[in-house]
Amino acid sequence: MNLHGLRLFHAIVRYGGVTRAAEELNISQPAVSSQVKKFERELNIQLFVSEGRRLVLTDAGAQLISYAERLFMLEQEVEHFVEDFRAGKKGMIRITATYLPANFLLPAWIARFKQMHEEVEVVVNTTNTRMAFDQLLRYEAEIAVYGGSGITHNGVDWDELFEDEMWFVVHPKHPFAGQEVELRDMMAEPFIMREEGSVTRDRLVSLCTTNNLPAPRIALQFNGLNETISAVKAGYGANFISSLVVKQDVREGRLARVFVQHEQLKNTLAVCTRAGEVLSPAARKLVELMKQEASNMQSS
């Protein structure tokens, strides 16, 4: 269909005649009349009849104008959406996140973002490190928020937010609670850890390998951070975990830290994106907020 002809037809009806339509569209009156007659011929439908000097819609024209009005109203909605999208006011942000940021950082950060950008839809998928990067590179997410060791991954750009410490924790009544012990003795304890694919579990194994120690004994395995912590609080085993997760529990006596000699490990929190790719406007605004929130945490 000739959309230009449909637009002229719509303008004539909207503005009440050819003369006014020509003025509004900044086109000569003969050109408007000629184009609309051509449009009628292309459709093989008469859209107007003349009543003196006035054009009146035919029944077919009256039905067609209702479709034209809906079409051009939708066109305006599309234009408004594009403007809002470019301004970061609308859109969808898909995030894949490892358990640490998904449980302890993103809920508050995204809540603040939504207060300022209500019409932006945000979807968060929580998974382990391996799956997070797979989802990012398969275009199932625009952003990956990662908590773990400072690993690298082909095709991924890193934007580090901050670092925190990795702690060994046990029940407050454990013999090692608040004590300084050798790594060998710590590794003799049963550990409660996340599933394979968790970067924290991989770091614990790597720590043993680096120090020529047997692999840690994973006595209990859960797919979530909270479950591993709860089991240690109940009085069994040890956990190797980000201080961000357990700092409050240690401070309030629900868990106790074990100080392992010569080991001071750091945990990296980062926003990851596909290398060389420009984020959507809304996603850029969210990343800016994450950086600001992370900066506030470090300075507080």
DRENDO-891545 format. One line per 4 residues: their letters; for each residue x, y, z of N, C-alpha, C, O. Coordinates in steps of 0.02 Angstrom, whole numbers. Layout:
<atoms>
a = X/Y/Z/X/Y/Z/X/Y/Z/X/Y/Z; ...;
</atoms>
This chain:
<atoms>
mnlh = 42/-60/0/0/0/0/44/62/0/97/64/31; 19/114/-35/54/178/-39/41/217/26/-11/250/33; 88/213/74/78/245/138/78/321/133/46/356/173; 113/348/83/112/420/72/42/442/54/16/492/79;
glrl = 10/405/8/-58/421/-11/-106/414/48/-151/455/56; -96/362/89/-139/352/147/-130/410/196/-178/432/228; -69/435/202/-56/490/248/-90/554/224/-117/592/264; -89/566/158/-123/625/131/-198/619/140/-232/668/158;
fhai = -225/560/127/-296/548/137/-315/562/210/-366/594/224; -275/537/256/-287/547/327/-284/622/345/-324/646/386; -237/657/315/-229/729/330/-289/769/306/-311/815/340; -315/752/248/-374/787/222/-433/780/270/-468/828/284;
vryg = -443/719/294/-498/707/340/-484/742/407/-529/773/436; -423/736/431/-406/764/496/-413/840/497/-438/869/546; -391/873/443/-390/946/442/-452/976/407/-459/1037/402; -495/933/383/-559/957/357/-558/983/286/-601/1022/266;
gvtr = -509/962/247/-508/982/176/-438/983/148/-389/979/184; -436/989/82/-372/987/46/-330/1048/62/-269/1043/72; -362/1106/64/-324/1169/74/-286/1168/141/-227/1182/143; -323/1152/194/-291/1152/260/-239/1097/265/-186/1107/296;
aaee = -252/1037/235/-204/982/236/-139/1003/202/-84/988/225; -147/1038/144/-88/1060/107/-47/1109/149/15/1106/149; -81/1154/184/-45/1203/226/-8/1168/283/50/1184/297; -41/1120/315/-10/1086/372/50/1043/350/99/1037/387;
lnis = 45/1013/291/97/969/267/149/1006/225/199/977/203; 137/1071/213/183/1112/174/192/1084/103/247/1080/77; 135/1065/74/133/1039/6/82/1080/-32/34/1105/-3; 91/1088/-97/43/1127/-136/-24/1092/-139/-28/1031/-137;
qpav = -77/1131/-143/-145/1102/-145/-155/1056/-205/-183/1002/-197; -133/1077/-266/-141/1031/-323/-104/965/-313/-128/912/-335; -46/968/-281/-8/906/-269/-46/859/-223/-47/799/-234; -79/887/-171/-118/846/-125/-176/813/-162/-187/753/-157;
ssqv = -212/854/-200/-270/827/-237/-249/774/-286/-281/722/-292; -193/786/-322/-169/739/-372/-148/673/-339/-164/619/-365; -113/677/-283/-88/616/-250/-145/575/-221/-143/514/-222; -197/608/-195/-253/571/-167/-293/537/-222/-316/481/-213;
kkfe = -302/571/-280/-337/539/-336/-297/478/-360/-326/427/-377; -231/486/-361/-188/429/-381/-196/372/-331/-198/314/-350; -200/389/-267/-210/338/-214/-276/302/-224/-279/241/-216; -328/339/-241/-394/307/-253/-389/259/-312/-418/204/-310;
reln = -354/279/-365/-346/235/-423/-308/172/-405/-326/117/-427; -255/180/-366/-216/121/-346/-258/72/-305/-252/12/-312; -301/99/-262/-344/56/-222/-405/31/-261/-435/-20/-244; -421/68/-315/-483/55/-352/-544/62/-306/-591/24/-310;
iqlf = -540/113/-263/-593/129/-215/-603/205/-215/-554/242/-210; -666/227/-219/-679/298/-212/-685/315/-138/-725/286/-102; -644/362/-117/-640/380/-46/-681/443/-30/-706/450/26; -687/488/-79/-724/551/-68/-777/560/-123/-769/535/-179;
vseg = -829/595/-106/-876/622/-155/-881/697/-142/-872/719/-86; -896/735/-195/-900/808/-188/-972/828/-176/-1018/808/-211; -980/869/-125/-1044/901/-113/-1032/976/-116/-1015/1009/-67; -1041/1003/-177/-1023/1072/-189/-947/1077/-186/-912/1043/-223;
rrlv = -923/1121/-143/-850/1129/-137/-822/1087/-79/-763/1091/-63; -865/1047/-49/-845/1008/9/-836/935/-9/-876/907/-47; -783/903/17/-771/832/8/-803/793/65/-794/810/124; -839/741/47/-872/699/97/-847/628/88/-841/603/32;
ltda = -833/594/144/-810/525/142/-864/478/116/-922/484/134; -844/432/74/-888/377/56/-889/327/113/-851/334/161; -932/277/109/-933/225/161/-865/191/165/-841/177/220; -836/176/107/-770/144/107/-717/190/138/-674/167/175;
gaql = -722/255/121/-675/303/150/-682/308/225/-632/314/261; -744/306/250/-756/309/322/-726/249/358/-700/256/414; -730/191/327/-701/131/358/-624/134/354/-589/115/401; -599/158/297/-526/161/290/-495/211/338/-440/199/363;
isya = -529/266/351/-500/316/395/-491/289/466/-444/309/501; -535/244/487/-527/216/554/-464/174/559/-429/175/610; -448/137/504/-385/100/504/-325/147/502/-275/136/536; -331/200/462/-276/248/456/-262/281/522/-204/291/541;
erlf = -314/300/559/-305/332/624/-269/286/672/-224/308/709; -288/222/672/-255/173/716/-182/164/696/-137/160/739; -170/162/630/-102/152/606/-56/210/625/-1/199/650; -80/272/615/-37/329/629/-33/343/704/16/374/727;
mleq = -83/322/742/-77/326/815/-23/277/839/16/294/884; -22/217/809/29/169/826/98/194/806/147/183/841; 101/228/749/164/258/727/190/307/779/250/309/794; 145/348/807/165/395/859/190/358/921/239/379/953;
eveh = 156/304/939/177/266/997/247/237/986/289/237/1032; 260/213/925/326/187/908/379/243/915/433/232/942; 363/302/889/410/358/894/423/377/966/480/391/985; 371/377/1007/380/393/1078/422/340/1113/464/355/1155;
fved = 409/276/1095/449/222/1125/523/230/1107/566/224/1150; 536/245/1043/606/252/1021/639/310/1059/696/304/1081; 603/366/1067/630/423/1104/645/403/1177/698/419/1203; 597/369/1208/606/348/1278/661/297/1285/699/297/1334;
frag = 667/251/1235/719/200/1237/788/233/1233/833/216/1270; 794/280/1187/858/316/1179/877/354/1242/936/362/1258; 826/378/1278/838/415/1339/847/370/1400/858/394/1456; 841/304/1390/848/257/1445/787/253/1490/792/229/1546;
kkgm = 729/277/1465/668/277/1506/628/213/1497/588/195/1539; 640/178/1442/604/116/1428/653/64/1401/709/80/1381; 631/1/1402/672/-53/1377/671/-112/1425/635/-112/1475; 710/-162/1409/717/-221/1452/791/-236/1462/830/-235/1415;
irit = 809/-249/1524/878/-267/1541/877/-338/1568/846/-352/1619; 911/-383/1534/918/-452/1558/987/-459/1591/1038/-445/1560; 986/-481/1654/1047/-488/1693/1056/-561/1713/1009/-593/1736; 1116/-586/1704/1133/-651/1734/1184/-636/1789/1232/-599/1778;
atyl = 1174/-666/1847/1217/-649/1904/1235/-711/1943/1196/-757/1950; 1297/-711/1970/1316/-765/2015/1283/-753/2082/1255/-700/2095; 1286/-804/2126/1245/-804/2186/1261/-746/2234/1216/-718/2265; 1324/-729/2240/1343/-676/2287/1309/-609/2270/1272/-583/2311;
panf = 1321/-581/2210/1287/-518/2195/1212/-524/2189/1175/-478/2208; 1188/-581/2164/1115/-589/2156/1079/-588/2223/1022/-564/2227; 1110/-615/2275/1077/-619/2340/1091/-559/2385/1049/-541/2426; 1151/-529/2379/1171/-481/2429/1182/-410/2403/1192/-364/2442;
llpa = 1179/-400/2337/1189/-333/2310/1133/-310/2263/1105/-256/2271; 1117/-352/2214/1071/-331/2162/1001/-313/2186/972/-265/2160; 971/-349/2234/903/-331/2254/896/-257/2274/850/-223/2252; 941/-233/2315/938/-163/2336/955/-115/2279/923/-64/2270;
wiar = 1006/-133/2240/1027/-89/2185/971/-83/2133/956/-27/2110; 941/-138/2115/889/-136/2063/826/-101/2090/792/-67/2052; 812/-109/2154/755/-74/2183/765/2/2177/718/38/2160; 825/26/2189/839/97/2182/833/119/2108/807/172/2093;
fkqm = 858/77/2064/853/92/1992/780/97/1970/762/142/1933; 738/50/1993/668/49/1973/631/109/2000/583/133/1969; 651/135/2058/619/195/2084/628/254/2037/586/299/2035; 683/254/2000/697/309/1953/677/293/1882/668/338/1841;
heev = 671/228/1866/657/206/1797/603/152/1798/615/94/1782; 543/172/1818/489/125/1830/471/85/1767/451/27/1772; 477/115/1708/454/83/1647/507/38/1615/495/8/1563; 566/34/1644/617/-12/1619/607/-80/1653/607/-84/1715;
evvv = 600/-131/1613/591/-199/1641/660/-230/1654/704/-228/1611; 668/-258/1713/732/-290/1732/718/-362/1751/677/-376/1794; 755/-408/1718/747/-480/1732/815/-507/1754/865/-498/1718; 817/-539/1812/881/-565/1840/877/-641/1844/830/-669/1871;
nttn = 928/-673/1817/934/-746/1823/996/-761/1866/1051/-738/1851; 986/-801/1918/1041/-818/1964/1069/-886/1946/1032/-935/1938; 1135/-889/1939/1166/-953/1920/1239/-953/1942/1262/-906/1974; 1275/-1007/1925/1346/-1009/1944/1388/-974/1890/1363/-953/1838;
trma = 1453/-968/1905/1497/-930/1861/1498/-956/1790/1493/-918/1742; 1505/-1021/1783/1510/-1051/1716/1448/-1035/1674/1454/-1014/1617; 1389/-1044/1704/1327/-1032/1668/1316/-957/1655/1288/-938/1604; 1339/-915/1701/1330/-842/1692/1366/-819/1629/1337/-781/1589;
fdql = 1427/-841/1619/1464/-820/1559/1436/-853/1496/1436/-823/1443; 1413/-915/1502/1381/-947/1445/1320/-907/1423/1310/-895/1363; 1278/-887/1471/1218/-850/1454/1234/-782/1425/1201/-759/1378; 1286/-749/1450/1306/-684/1423/1328/-692/1350/1308/-652/1307;
lrye = 1369/-741/1336/1396/-749/1269/1346/-779/1220/1355/-773/1159; 1293/-810/1245/1239/-835/1202/1184/-782/1192/1131/-797/1165; 1197/-722/1214/1150/-666/1207/1085/-678/1245/1032/-652/1225; 1088/-717/1298/1030/-727/1341/1027/-674/1396/978/-670/1433;
aeia = 1079/-635/1401/1082/-580/1450/1125/-525/1420/1170/-537/1381; 1110/-463/1441/1149/-406/1418/1207/-392/1465/1259/-366/1444; 1198/-409/1528/1248/-396/1580/1257/-459/1622/1208/-494/1637; 1318/-473/1642/1332/-524/1692/1363/-489/1752/1411/-451/1745;
vygg = 1335/-501/1811/1363/-473/1872/1396/-530/1910/1363/-578/1929; 1461/-524/1921/1502/-580/1942/1534/-567/2010/1556/-511/2024; 1536/-618/2052/1572/-614/2114/1616/-675/2122/1591/-731/2125; 1682/-665/2124/1728/-721/2129/1799/-697/2119/1814/-639/2129;
sgit = 1843/-743/2101/1912/-725/2088/1916/-687/2022/1872/-693/1980; 1969/-649/2012/1976/-608/1953/1995/-648/1891/2049/-637/1863; 1953/-694/1871/1967/-734/1812/1956/-692/1749/1926/-638/1752; 1979/-717/1692/1965/-685/1628/1925/-734/1586/1925/-794/1598;
hngv = 1891/-707/1536/1850/-749/1493/1851/-719/1424/1838/-659/1416; 1866/-759/1373/1869/-734/1304/1802/-703/1284/1749/-730/1297; 1807/-644/1251/1747/-612/1226/1709/-572/1278/1653/-550/1265; 1739/-562/1338/1704/-527/1392/1746/-468/1416/1806/-474/1427;
dwde = 1712/-410/1422/1744/-351/1453/1725/-348/1526/1668/-363/1545; 1773/-330/1568/1763/-327/1641/1764/-255/1665/1805/-215/1643; 1719/-240/1709/1718/-174/1742/1713/-187/1817/1658/-198/1844; 1770/-186/1850/1772/-205/1921/1737/-154/1965/1747/-93/1957;
lfed = 1695/-178/2010/1659/-135/2057/1699/-126/2121/1712/-69/2143; 1719/-181/2152/1760/-178/2212/1784/-248/2230/1764/-297/2199; 1828/-251/2279/1853/-315/2305/1833/-323/2378/1832/-273/2415; 1819/-384/2399/1811/-398/2471/1853/-459/2487/1882/-490/2443;
emwf = 1856/-477/2551/1899/-533/2572/1861/-599/2570/1799/-601/2577; 1898/-653/2561/1871/-720/2568/1887/-745/2638/1944/-740/2661; 1837/-771/2672/1846/-793/2741/1830/-868/2748/1790/-895/2711; 1865/-900/2796/1845/-966/2820/1801/-954/2881/1820/-917/2926;
vvhp = 1742/-986/2884/1698/-977/2941/1674/-1045/2967/1669/-1094/2930; 1661/-1047/3033/1636/-1107/3066/1584/-1086/3117/1570/-1027/3126; 1555/-1136/3151/1509/-1122/3206/1548/-1090/3264/1606/-1108/3274; 1518/-1045/3302/1554/-1013/3358/1582/-1061/3409/1630/-1044/3445;
khpf = 1554/-1121/3415/1580/-1170/3464/1632/-1217/3434/1656/-1262/3469; 1648/-1208/3372/1699/-1250/3340/1767/-1235/3372/1780/-1178/3391; 1810/-1286/3378/1877/-1275/3408/1919/-1222/3372/1962/-1191/3403; 1906/-1212/3308/1946/-1163/3269/1916/-1093/3273/1946/-1046/3247;
agqe = 1859/-1084/3303/1824/-1020/3303/1869/-965/3332/1890/-969/3389; 1882/-913/3292/1923/-857/3314/1997/-871/3319/2035/-829/3343; 2018/-931/3298/2088/-951/3305/2127/-942/3240/2098/-934/3186; 2193/-942/3246/2237/-943/3188/2263/-1013/3180/2293/-1042/3225;
velr = 2252/-1041/3120/2273/-1111/3108/2310/-1115/3042/2309/-1068/3001; 2344/-1171/3032/2378/-1182/2968/2327/-1206/2916/2275/-1234/2933; 2343/-1193/2854/2298/-1212/2800/2286/-1288/2800/2230/-1311/2788; 2338/-1326/2814/2331/-1399/2814/2277/-1421/2865/2237/-1465/2850;
dmma = 2278/-1390/2923/2228/-1408/2974/2157/-1386/2953/2108/-1421/2965; 2155/-1328/2923/2089/-1304/2900/2060/-1351/2848/2000/-1365/2848; 2102/-1376/2804/2078/-1418/2749/2060/-1488/2772/2030/-1527/2735; 2077/-1505/2833/2056/-1570/2860/1983/-1569/2882/1954/-1622/2895;
epfi = 1953/-1510/2886/1883/-1504/2906/1836/-1522/2849/1854/-1514/2791; 1776/-1546/2865/1725/-1556/2812/1698/-1489/2790/1683/-1446/2831; 1693/-1479/2724/1669/-1415/2698/1598/-1421/2671/1579/-1473/2643; 1561/-1368/2679/1494/-1362/2649/1499/-1309/2595/1511/-1250/2610;
mree = 1490/-1329/2532/1503/-1284/2477/1448/-1288/2425/1403/-1330/2428; 1453/-1244/2377/1407/-1244/2320/1426/-1297/2271/1476/-1332/2279; 1386/-1303/2217/1395/-1355/2167/1457/-1341/2124/1484/-1286/2124; 1479/-1392/2086/1533/-1382/2039/1512/-1330/1987/1454/-1328/1966;
gsvt = 1560/-1287/1967/1543/-1231/1925/1544/-1166/1964/1545/-1112/1936; 1542/-1173/2031/1548/-1115/2075/1621/-1095/2078/1664/-1136/2092; 1635/-1031/2065/1705/-1008/2064/1735/-1012/2134/1796/-1022/2141; 1695/-1003/2187/1721/-1007/2255/1744/-1078/2270/1797/-1088/2300;
rdrl = 1706/-1127/2250/1727/-1196/2259/1790/-1210/2219/1836/-1243/2244; 1794/-1185/2158/1854/-1194/2117/1915/-1162/2151/1970/-1190/2147; 1905/-1105/2183/1961/-1072/2216/1985/-1112/2276/2045/-1114/2291; 1939/-1143/2312/1958/-1184/2369/2000/-1244/2347/2051/-1261/2378;
vslc = 1979/-1275/2292/2017/-1331/2264/2086/-1307/2240/2136/-1340/2253; 2087/-1249/2206/2150/-1222/2181/2197/-1205/2238/2258/-1213/2232; 2170/-1181/2293/2210/-1164/2352/2247/-1226/2378/2305/-1223/2397; 2212/-1282/2378/2243/-1345/2399/2297/-1367/2350/2351/-1388/2370;
ttnn = 2281/-1362/2286/2329/-1382/2234/2393/-1341/2239/2448/-1368/2235; 2386/-1275/2247/2443/-1230/2251/2488/-1246/2310/2549/-1239/2307; 2457/-1269/2365/2496/-1283/2426/2510/-1358/2435/2528/-1380/2489; 2502/-1397/2380/2517/-1469/2381/2479/-1506/2436/2507/-1548/2471;
lpap = 2416/-1489/2443/2373/-1521/2492/2319/-1562/2457/2301/-1547/2400; 2294/-1614/2490/2238/-1652/2460/2178/-1606/2448/2170/-1555/2481; 2137/-1625/2401/2076/-1587/2385/2032/-1583/2447/2029/-1631/2485; 1997/-1528/2458/1953/-1522/2516/1897/-1574/2514/1875/-1595/2460;
rial = 1875/-1594/2572/1819/-1642/2575/1753/-1603/2576/1737/-1570/2625; 1716/-1608/2522/1651/-1575/2517/1600/-1622/2547/1576/-1669/2515; 1583/-1610/2610/1539/-1655/2646/1465/-1643/2631/1424/-1688/2633; 1449/-1580/2616/1381/-1562/2597/1384/-1514/2538/1427/-1471/2535;
qfng = 1337/-1521/2493/1335/-1478/2434/1265/-1449/2425/1216/-1486/2428; 1262/-1383/2415/1198/-1350/2402/1205/-1306/2340/1261/-1290/2319; 1148/-1288/2311/1149/-1245/2252/1141/-1171/2269/1134/-1130/2224; 1141/-1154/2333/1133/-1085/2352/1178/-1066/2410/1198/-1109/2450;
lnet = 1195/-1002/2414/1238/-978/2468/1204/-983/2536/1236/-1005/2584; 1142/-963/2541/1108/-962/2605/1104/-1031/2637/1110/-1038/2698; 1095/-1082/2595/1091/-1150/2622/1158/-1172/2652/1159/-1204/2704; 1213/-1155/2618/1279/-1175/2645/1292/-1140/2712/1319/-1171/2758;
isav = 1273/-1077/2717/1284/-1039/2779/1240/-1068/2835/1263/-1075/2891; 1178/-1084/2819/1132/-1110/2870/1158/-1175/2900/1151/-1186/2960; 1187/-1218/2857/1213/-1281/2882/1271/-1270/2931/1275/-1305/2982; 1315/-1223/2917/1370/-1208/2962/1343/-1178/3027/1367/-1195/3081;
kagy = 1294/-1135/3022/1263/-1106/3082/1233/-1160/3126/1230/-1154/3187; 1209/-1214/3094/1179/-1269/3132/1230/-1311/3169/1213/-1353/3211; 1295/-1300/3153/1346/-1333/3193/1388/-1384/3157/1424/-1422/3189; 1384/-1386/3089/1423/-1437/3054/1468/-1404/3002/1446/-1361/2964;
ganf = 1531/-1426/3000/1576/-1409/2946/1600/-1338/2944/1588/-1298/2990; 1634/-1322/2890/1664/-1257/2879/1642/-1231/2810/1620/-1269/2767; 1650/-1166/2802/1633/-1136/2738/1688/-1087/2718/1718/-1055/2761; 1700/-1083/2653/1747/-1035/2624/1705/-988/2582/1675/-1010/2533;
issl = 1703/-924/2600/1650/-882/2572/1670/-808/2574/1715/-789/2612; 1636/-768/2534/1649/-696/2534/1629/-666/2601/1578/-683/2630; 1672/-620/2626/1656/-586/2689/1592/-546/2684/1558/-535/2734; 1576/-523/2624/1515/-485/2614/1454/-524/2636/1405/-494/2660;
vvkq = 1456/-589/2627/1399/-632/2643/1391/-644/2717/1336/-646/2743; 1448/-652/2753/1445/-677/2822/1467/-625/2874/1468/-640/2934; 1485/-566/2852/1512/-516/2899/1463/-501/2956/1483/-497/3014; 1399/-494/2939/1349/-480/2990/1341/-538/3039/1336/-528/3099;
dvre = 1341/-599/3011/1334/-658/3055/1394/-665/3102/1386/-684/3160; 1454/-649/3078/1514/-652/3121/1510/-598/3175/1525/-609/3233; 1489/-538/3153/1484/-483/3201/1434/-498/3256/1445/-478/3314; 1380/-532/3240/1327/-545/3289/1332/-614/3321/1287/-634/3358;
grla = 1387/-650/3308/1402/-712/3344/1367/-774/3319/1366/-825/3354; 1338/-772/3260/1306/-832/3233/1356/-876/3196/1345/-936/3187; 1411/-846/3174/1467/-881/3143/1531/-853/3173/1531/-800/3203; 1585/-890/3163/1651/-867/3186/1702/-874/3130/1699/-922/3091;
rvfv = 1746/-827/3127/1798/-829/3076/1856/-871/3099/1872/-873/3158; 1889/-906/3052/1951/-941/3064/2006/-905/3024/1998/-894/2964; 2060/-888/3057/2114/-852/3025/2167/-902/3003/2202/-931/3044; 2173/-911/2937/2219/-960/2910/2286/-925/2895/2287/-874/2861;
qheq = 2339/-953/2920/2405/-922/2915/2425/-913/2842/2417/-957/2800; 2452/-853/2827/2483/-837/2762/2432/-836/2704/2452/-837/2646; 2368/-835/2720/2319/-834/2666/2273/-774/2673/2234/-769/2721; 2279/-728/2628/2234/-670/2625/2207/-664/2553/2238/-633/2510;
lknt = 2150/-695/2543/2122/-699/2476/2069/-646/2465/2031/-629/2510; 2067/-621/2404/2019/-569/2386/1965/-596/2339/1975/-646/2304; 1909/-562/2340/1852/-581/2299/1834/-521/2256/1825/-466/2282; 1828/-531/2191/1814/-476/2145/1739/-474/2128/1709/-525/2112;
lavc = 1710/-414/2132/1642/-403/2110/1646/-361/2047/1677/-307/2047; 1616/-384/1993/1624/-349/1929/1560/-353/1887/1520/-400/1893; 1552/-303/1844/1500/-304/1792/1535/-325/1727/1585/-296/1707; 1507/-376/1695/1537/-403/1634/1490/-394/1575/1429/-404/1581;
trag = 1518/-376/1518/1479/-368/1457/1516/-400/1399/1575/-417/1405; 1481/-410/1343/1515/-438/1284/1565/-387/1256/1550/-328/1250; 1624/-411/1240/1679/-367/1220/1660/-325/1160/1634/-350/1110; 1673/-260/1165/1663/-215/1109/1591/-197/1095/1577/-163/1046;
evls = 1545/-218/1137/1473/-206/1124/1449/-147/1165/1467/-140/1224; 1408/-104/1134/1380/-46/1168/1315/-67/1203/1271/-97/1173; 1310/-51/1267/1251/-68/1305/1192/-24/1284/1201/31/1258; 1132/-49/1295/1072/-9/1284/1073/50/1333/1104/45/1386;
paar = 1038/105/1316/1039/163/1361/1017/146/1432/1048/170/1480; 965/106/1440/941/89/1507/994/49/1545/1005/59/1604; 1026/2/1510/1077/-39/1541/1137/3/1563/1167/-9/1615; 1154/53/1522/1209/98/1541/1192/135/1606/1234/143/1649;
klve = 1130/158/1611/1109/193/1672/1113/147/1733/1133/168/1787; 1093/83/1724/1096/36/1779/1168/23/1800/1183/20/1860; 1212/15/1752/1283/3/1769/1312/63/1805/1351/56/1852; 1293/124/1784/1316/184/1819/1293/184/1891/1331/201/1936;
lmkq = 1230/164/1902/1205/160/1971/1243/108/2011/1260/120/2069; 1257/49/1981/1294/-3/2016/1363/24/2037/1385/11/2093; 1396/60/1993/1462/87/2010/1457/136/2068/1500/136/2113; 1406/177/2067/1397/226/2120/1383/192/2186/1410/211/2238;
easn = 1339/142/2185/1323/105/2246/1384/69/2273/1396/68/2334; 1423/39/2228/1484/4/2250/1534/53/2280/1566/38/2330; 1539/112/2250/1584/164/2277/1561/186/2346/1603/197/2391; 1496/192/2355/1469/212/2421/1485/158/2474/1500/174/2531;
mqss = 1481/95/2454/1496/41/2500/1569/44/2523/1585/33/2581; 1613/58/2476/1684/59/2491/1702/118/2536/1748/113/2577; 1667/173/2529/1684/233/2567/1650/234/2635/1669/273/2679; 1599/191/2645/1562/192/2709/1597/150/2762/1573/145/2818;
</atoms>
